[in-house]
Amino acid sequence: MPEARRRLPRRKLQGIVTGLYRATAKDFVTNPVDELDLSFEGIAGDVHGGATRRSGGREPWYRRGTEMRNERQLTLLAMDELAAAAADLGIPEIKPEWIGGNVLVEGIPQLSWLPPRTLLFFEGGGTLKVDGDNAPCRASGRSIARHCEGRGEIETGFVKAARHRRGLVAWVEKPGRVRTGEGFEARLPEQWLYVR
């Protein structure tokens, strides 16, 4: 007999943008900026920009390099989650730019747990659609380890320390400009677990 089915209603949360970052077309490490112009391609010139992308290790159901929709145009992070992962690794901090963050936010507890289909409406008019949580990888761990002399084990340790707190990946549903310090509204869809 299946478990009792339960649906959680839609709801809204308020947050604030506390940092913005962009990468070059060659490296996922980002640099701080005051604003981001978002188009249907994501962030122009960013390594994760584009309407499509090539599949990799995260999509084992496709042959590596298959062209597919780019649902990973932006990475959203929360400082409280980064601080918790840093504490587990025994280091003072993890900077958003070290792991390719684009948007740093405050005000939404457990950001990484926001469900897919959540819409983020920014005051500047842009809207992002959350694809889901961002699974931590060794490439990000390697980037952090470069800032922590003698701590090469962080490359693999980050994967465990940042599980379910590595932030979210999202794509641009409606173009617009996002500025540091502006507010946004997260609209969570109705949620349920599929139990057969």
C-alpha positions in Angstrom: 0.0 0.0 0.0 1.5 3.4 -1.0 2.2 6.0 1.7 -0.4 8.7 2.2 0.0 11.3 -0.5 0.6 14.8 0.6 0.8 18.0 -1.3 2.5 21.2 -0.1 0.9 24.4 -1.2 2.6 27.1 -3.3 4.3 29.8 -1.3 6.5 32.8 -1.6 9.8 33.7 0.1 11.7 37.0 0.1 15.5 37.3 -0.4 18.2 39.8 -1.2 21.1 39.6 -3.7 24.3 40.1 -1.7 26.8 39.4 -4.4 27.1 38.9 -8.2 29.8 37.2 -10.2 30.7 36.3 -13.7 33.2 34.0 -15.4 35.2 34.3 -18.6 34.5 32.0 -21.5 37.5 29.8 -20.5 37.2 29.3 -16.7 34.4 28.5 -14.3 36.0 30.6 -11.5 34.1 33.9 -11.3 34.9 37.5 -10.5 32.7 40.0 -8.6 30.6 42.5 -10.5 28.0 45.1 -9.5 25.3 43.9 -12.0 24.5 41.1 -14.5 22.6 41.5 -17.7 20.7 38.3 -18.2 19.4 37.2 -21.6 17.9 34.0 -22.8 21.5 32.8 -23.3 22.3 33.4 -19.6 25.3 35.7 -18.9 26.9 36.8 -22.2 30.5 35.6 -22.4 30.3 33.4 -19.3 31.6 29.8 -19.4 28.1 28.5 -18.6 26.3 30.9 -21.0 24.4 29.7 -24.0 20.9 28.3 -24.9 22.4 24.8 -25.2 25.4 23.0 -23.7 27.3 19.7 -24.1 26.4 16.8 -21.9 29.1 15.6 -19.4 29.4 13.3 -16.4 26.1 14.6 -14.9 24.2 13.1 -17.8 25.3 9.5 -18.2 22.2 8.7 -20.3 23.7 10.7 -23.2 26.9 10.1 -25.0 29.4 12.7 -23.6 29.3 15.8 -25.7 25.7 15.6 -26.9 24.1 19.0 -27.4 21.3 19.6 -25.0 19.2 22.4 -23.4 21.3 24.5 -21.0 19.5 24.4 -17.7 22.8 25.3 -15.9 23.2 28.9 -17.0 23.6 30.3 -13.5 24.7 29.1 -10.1 23.0 30.5 -7.0 24.7 30.2 -3.6 23.9 31.2 0.0 26.6 32.3 2.4 25.2 30.3 5.3 25.5 27.1 3.3 29.0 28.0 2.2 30.0 28.7 5.8 28.6 25.3 6.9 30.6 23.5 4.2 33.7 25.4 5.1 33.3 24.5 8.8 33.0 20.8 7.9 36.2 21.1 5.9 38.0 23.0 8.8 38.7 26.1 6.7 37.8 29.7 7.4 35.7 30.3 4.3 34.6 29.3 0.8 34.2 32.3 -1.5 31.5 32.1 -4.1 33.9 32.9 -6.9 36.1 29.9 -6.0 33.3 27.5 -7.0 31.8 29.4 -10.0 29.0 31.2 -8.1 27.0 33.8 -10.1 24.4 35.0 -7.6 24.9 35.1 -3.8 21.7 35.5 -1.8 20.5 35.9 1.8 17.1 35.5 3.4 16.1 32.1 2.2 17.0 29.3 4.6 18.3 26.1 3.1 18.5 27.6 -0.4 19.8 24.4 -1.9 16.5 22.6 -0.9 14.3 24.9 -3.0 12.4 22.6 -5.4 12.8 22.5 -9.2 10.4 24.9 -11.0 10.8 27.6 -8.3 10.7 31.0 -10.0 13.0 33.8 -8.8 11.6 37.3 -9.7 14.2 40.0 -9.3 13.3 43.7 -8.8 15.2 44.6 -12.0 12.7 42.6 -14.0 14.6 39.4 -14.7 13.3 35.9 -13.8 15.2 32.8 -13.2 13.8 29.3 -13.1 15.4 26.8 -10.8 16.4 23.5 -12.4 17.5 21.9 -9.1 20.3 21.6 -6.6 23.8 21.7 -7.8 25.7 18.5 -6.9 29.2 19.4 -5.6 32.1 18.2 -7.8 35.9 17.7 -7.4 36.6 20.6 -9.8 35.2 23.0 -7.3 37.0 21.1 -4.5 40.2 21.6 -6.4 39.6 25.3 -6.8 39.0 25.6 -3.0 42.1 23.6 -2.3 44.3 26.0 -4.3 43.4 28.7 -1.6 44.2 26.4 1.3 47.9 25.5 1.3 48.6 21.9 2.1 45.0 20.8 2.1 44.8 18.8 -1.1 42.2 16.5 0.5 39.7 19.3 0.1 39.3 18.3 -3.6 37.4 15.2 -2.6 36.2 16.3 0.8 34.2 19.2 -0.7 31.9 16.7 -2.4 30.8 15.4 1.0 30.9 18.7 2.9 28.8 20.5 0.3 26.2 17.8 -0.3 22.7 19.5 -0.3 24.2 22.9 0.3 26.1 23.6 -2.9 23.4 25.9 -4.1 21.1 25.8 -7.2 21.4 25.8 -10.9 18.9 27.9 -12.9 18.2 29.3 -16.3 16.9 32.6 -17.5 13.1 32.5 -18.1 12.8 36.3 -18.6 15.7 38.5 -19.4 16.6 41.5 -17.2 19.3 43.1 -15.1 20.2 42.0 -11.6 22.0 44.3 -9.2 23.8 43.7 -5.9 21.6 44.7 -3.1 18.2 44.3 -4.8 15.4 42.1 -3.5 13.8 39.2 -5.2 10.8 36.9 -4.6 11.1 33.1 -4.7 7.8 31.5 -5.8 7.8 27.9 -4.9 5.4 25.6 -6.9 3.0 23.2 -5.3 5.1 20.2 -4.2 4.6 16.5 -3.7 6.4 13.2 -3.6 5.6 10.6 -6.3 5.0 7.4 -4.5 3.8 4.4 -6.5 
